[in-house]
Amino acid sequence: MQSTLAQTIIETLAAAGVKRIFGIPGGGSSLALIEAADHAGIDFVLTRGETAAAIMAAVTGELSGNPGVVLTGIGPGAASAVNGVAYAHLEKAPLLHFTDGPAASLHQAFDQLALYAPISKAQMQLRPQGARAAMASAIAKALALPRGPVQIELTAADAALPVSGAESGVVGEAESTAAGAMPHPGLADSGSFEAAIRCLAASRKPLLLVGAEARSGDGPDALRRLCEALGCPVMPTYKAKGVLPDSHAQCIGHFTGATAEAAAVRAADLLIFFGLDLVEMIAGDWLHSRPILALSPAPTEALPAPPVGQVTAPLGEIVDRLLPHTDRSRWSAAEIAALHQDLRDRLRLAGQGHTAESIAEALNEVAPEGCRFTIDAGAHMFAVMARLEASEAFGVLKSNGLSTMGFALPAAIAAALEQPARPVAAIIGDGGMMMCLAELATAVERQLPLVVLVANDAALALIDVKQQRQQFRNRGVRTREFDFAAAARALGCRAWRLGEDDALAPCLQEAFAGEGPALLDIRIDASGYAEQLSALRG
């Protein structure tokens, strides 16, 4: 008996290593996909919002290396996933987004393919004819470097039809101009390597700036080999935290494109971009005059200045070719240590009682070995990222290219589902927690081993600081203080509420020791954020 289109889709996903699908079903094609997934042993994870579902699927893609999958209903369901798909687009996560539709009447009708065209590598309406080839193409596009999302529209009527062997199963397929299906780049031409070798030969004090594309495959090993051969300081972006362990003597702190790193850049004579993309830096003019050598596994969309050398090839192969021509730099251990200490001192967070910094330090002390951390956007993020210790790629997950609030909890859920034996801690501000609070119910239903720490200062603290710096009156950024512990208990979580002087470590130990999700609602002192932001960004 011929498989239906829905069954064929699921069979193809299973063959690609997909283990779960996230989303909220509508009454159309998503029901057929869920039914087929159940028969194929693919888990369907019901979330409380489509944004969270898309973030979970994208993070699953990042961690597994297989495409993450999210499905949404027609109209409002499809529209609500935009934020999560934008995350996958900007942060290069492999994702397949199935949307029901298009609508057969004006009710709930808009051009869903056009909506996602700016933030997806391809958009298609899938039909029964040649469906296996069409699905294989969609998966290949999502996984091709640079990775990213593909949107697939599917009607209920088509989902129920048997597939045929015709060549094309795609109607109205379109690809974005910036990112279509790209094969994995092979070894770059000899001219590119010769230019890179000349750059290294001329440099006495290179600085390695490491980005997200170095997290996967041979990237971490290649980075370690190159940095130890050069003996130079290394600065990962937030997304690349842990690619070189934070404890490594050459890791001096994070590179964000802000003024805090200016001393390190001034001391260097060559900036080596290692899997680094412009999207990982904060917005603003590039203020540095040092020459750039760009090493990347995939073509980069943009660089802050024209490079003096550029090699596009697998990072391990690049390093293999460069190492025989690499001399040790003239950096001394004392110089590197001084740069590290300077950055730590700049990012210290003042305050009484609990602060974002003390939360990070407590996690370093109490969190179980191998704990993965997810960090939400907000003022708390700077201190948490600076103080948390990461020892491997993907040990800390953060939305960096999109920098969306409401990321940490869905990301923690995805991480806990992907590796159930590995504990996860999500650090999130009260504003971000309000955006994804309902997903605690998802964590409770699955009894996931995750701990949520809410840095509660009753404000959108980062925007509050910016409002003060612009000398505007306080409007729209401060709220009443909400009891997140009570809300968490109502949803079935274990929970604690801590004042500024309540002991954090004992509650944190109990939270990790128990079964299922737990939440700590921690009242923090936000008074040091303004000074810290000035030290970081000027």
Secondary structure as the mmCIF struct_conf table of DSSP 4:
data_model
#
loop_
_struct_conf.conf_type_id
_struct_conf.id
_struct_conf.beg_label_comp_id
_struct_conf.beg_label_asym_id
_struct_conf.beg_label_seq_id
_struct_conf.end_label_comp_id
_struct_conf.end_label_asym_id
_struct_conf.end_label_seq_id
HELX_LH_PP_P HELX_LH_PP_P1 GLN A 2 SER A 3
STRN STRN1 THR A 4 THR A 4
HELX_RH_AL_P HELX_RH_AL_P1 LEU A 5 ALA A 15
TURN_TY1_P TURN_TY1_P1 ALA A 16 GLY A 17
STRN STRN2 ARG A 20 ILE A 24
BEND BEND1 GLY A 27 GLY A 28
HELX_RH_AL_P HELX_RH_AL_P2 SER A 29 ALA A 40
TURN_TY1_P TURN_TY1_P2 GLY A 41 GLY A 41
HELX_LH_PP_P HELX_LH_PP_P2 ILE A 42 ILE A 42
STRN STRN3 ASP A 43 LEU A 46
BEND BEND2 ARG A 48 ARG A 48
HELX_RH_AL_P HELX_RH_AL_P3 GLU A 50 SER A 64
BEND BEND3 GLY A 65 ASN A 66
HELX_LH_PP_P HELX_LH_PP_P3 PRO A 67 PRO A 67
STRN STRN4 GLY A 68 THR A 72
TURN_TY1_P TURN_TY1_P3 ILE A 74 GLY A 75
HELX_RH_AL_P HELX_RH_AL_P4 PRO A 76 SER A 80
TURN_TY1_P TURN_TY1_P4 ALA A 81 ALA A 81
HELX_RH_AL_P HELX_RH_AL_P5 VAL A 82 GLU A 91
TURN_TY1_P TURN_TY1_P5 LYS A 92 LYS A 92
STRN STRN5 LEU A 95 ASP A 100
BEND BEND4 ALA A 104 LEU A 106
TURN_TY1_P TURN_TY1_P6 HIS A 107 GLN A 108
HELX_RH_AL_P HELX_RH_AL_P6 GLN A 112 TYR A 116
HELX_RH_3T_P HELX_RH_3T_P1 ALA A 117 ILE A 119
BEND BEND5 SER A 120 LYS A 121
STRN STRN6 ALA A 122 LEU A 126
BEND BEND6 PRO A 128 PRO A 128
STRN STRN7 GLN A 129 GLN A 129
TURN_TY1_P TURN_TY1_P7 GLY A 130 GLY A 130
HELX_RH_AL_P HELX_RH_AL_P7 ALA A 131 LEU A 143
BEND BEND7 ALA A 144 PRO A 146
HELX_LH_PP_P HELX_LH_PP_P4 ARG A 147 ARG A 147
STRN STRN8 PRO A 149 LEU A 154
HELX_RH_AL_P HELX_RH_AL_P8 ALA A 156 ALA A 159
TURN_TY1_P TURN_TY1_P8 ALA A 160 ALA A 160
BEND BEND8 LEU A 161 LEU A 161
STRN STRN9 PRO A 162 PRO A 162
HELX_LH_PP_P HELX_LH_PP_P5 VAL A 163 VAL A 163
STRN STRN10 SER A 164 SER A 164
BEND BEND9 GLU A 167 GLU A 167
STRN STRN11 VAL A 170 GLU A 175
BEND BEND10 THR A 177 ALA A 178
HELX_LH_PP_P HELX_LH_PP_P6 PRO A 183 PRO A 185
HELX_LH_PP_P HELX_LH_PP_P7 LEU A 187 ASP A 189
HELX_RH_AL_P HELX_RH_AL_P9 SER A 190 ALA A 202
BEND BEND11 ARG A 204 LYS A 205
STRN STRN12 PRO A 206 VAL A 210
HELX_RH_3T_P HELX_RH_3T_P2 ALA A 212 ALA A 214
BEND BEND12 ARG A 215 SER A 216
TURN_TY1_P TURN_TY1_P9 GLY A 217 ASP A 218
HELX_RH_AL_P HELX_RH_AL_P10 GLY A 219 LEU A 230
TURN_TY1_P TURN_TY1_P10 GLY A 231 GLY A 231
STRN STRN13 VAL A 234 PRO A 236
BEND BEND13 TYR A 238 TYR A 238
TURN_TY1_P TURN_TY1_P11 LYS A 239 GLY A 242
BEND BEND14 VAL A 243 LEU A 244
TURN_TY1_P TURN_TY1_P12 ASP A 246 SER A 247
BEND BEND15 HIS A 248 HIS A 248
TURN_TY1_P TURN_TY1_P13 ALA A 249 GLN A 250
STRN STRN14 CYS A 251 CYS A 251
BEND BEND16 GLY A 257 ALA A 258
HELX_RH_3T_P HELX_RH_3T_P3 THR A 259 GLU A 261
HELX_RH_AL_P HELX_RH_AL_P11 ALA A 262 ALA A 267
BEND BEND17 ASP A 269 ASP A 269
STRN STRN15 LEU A 270 PHE A 274
BEND BEND18 GLY A 275 GLY A 275
HELX_RH_3T_P HELX_RH_3T_P4 LEU A 278 GLU A 280
BEND BEND19 MET A 281 MET A 281
BEND BEND20 ALA A 283 GLY A 284
BEND BEND21 ARG A 290 ARG A 290
STRN STRN16 ILE A 292 SER A 296
BEND BEND22 PRO A 297 ALA A 298
BEND BEND23 GLU A 301 GLU A 301
BEND BEND24 PRO A 304 ALA A 305
BEND BEND25 VAL A 308 VAL A 308
STRN STRN17 GLY A 309 THR A 312
BEND BEND26 ALA A 313 ALA A 313
HELX_RH_AL_P HELX_RH_AL_P12 LEU A 315 LEU A 322
HELX_RH_3T_P HELX_RH_3T_P5 LEU A 323 HIS A 325
BEND BEND27 ARG A 330 ARG A 330
HELX_RH_AL_P HELX_RH_AL_P13 ALA A 333 ARG A 346
TURN_TY1_P TURN_TY1_P14 LEU A 347 LEU A 347
BEND BEND28 GLN A 352 GLY A 353
HELX_RH_AL_P HELX_RH_AL_P14 ALA A 356 VAL A 366
BEND BEND29 ALA A 367 ALA A 367
HELX_LH_PP_P HELX_LH_PP_P8 PRO A 368 PRO A 368
TURN_TY1_P TURN_TY1_P15 GLU A 369 GLY A 370
STRN STRN18 ARG A 372 ILE A 375
BEND BEND30 ALA A 377 GLY A 378
TURN_TY1_P TURN_TY1_P16 ALA A 379 ALA A 379
HELX_RH_AL_P HELX_RH_AL_P15 HIS A 380 ARG A 387
BEND BEND31 GLU A 392 GLU A 392
TURN_TY1_P TURN_TY1_P17 ALA A 393 PHE A 394
BEND BEND32 GLY A 395 GLY A 395
STRN STRN19 VAL A 396 LYS A 398
BEND BEND33 GLY A 401 LEU A 402
TURN_TY1_P TURN_TY1_P18 MET A 405 GLY A 406
HELX_RH_AL_P HELX_RH_AL_P16 ALA A 408 GLU A 418
BEND BEND34 GLN A 419 GLN A 419
TURN_TY1_P TURN_TY1_P19 PRO A 420 ALA A 421
BEND BEND35 ARG A 422 ARG A 422
STRN STRN20 VAL A 424 GLY A 429
HELX_RH_AL_P HELX_RH_AL_P17 ASP A 430 CYS A 436
TURN_TY1_P TURN_TY1_P20 LEU A 437 ALA A 438
HELX_RH_AL_P HELX_RH_AL_P18 GLU A 439 ARG A 446
TURN_TY1_P TURN_TY1_P21 GLN A 447 GLN A 447
STRN STRN21 LEU A 450 ASN A 456
BEND BEND36 ALA A 458 ALA A 458
STRN STRN22 ALA A 459 ALA A 459
HELX_RH_AL_P HELX_RH_AL_P19 ALA A 461 ARG A 469
TURN_TY1_P TURN_TY1_P22 GLN A 470 GLN A 471
BEND BEND37 GLY A 476 VAL A 477
STRN STRN23 ARG A 478 ARG A 478
HELX_LH_PP_P HELX_LH_PP_P9 ARG A 480 PHE A 482
HELX_RH_AL_P HELX_RH_AL_P20 PHE A 484 ALA A 490
TURN_TY1_P TURN_TY1_P23 LEU A 491 GLY A 492
STRN STRN24 ARG A 494 LEU A 498
TURN_TY1_P TURN_TY1_P24 GLU A 500 ASP A 501
BEND BEND38 ASP A 502 ASP A 502
BEND BEND39 LEU A 504 LEU A 504
HELX_RH_AL_P HELX_RH_AL_P21 ALA A 505 ALA A 513
BEND BEND40 GLY A 514 GLY A 516
STRN STRN25 ALA A 518 ARG A 523
TURN_TY1_P TURN_TY1_P25 SER A 527 GLY A 528
HELX_RH_AL_P HELX_RH_AL_P22 TYR A 529 ARG A 537
#
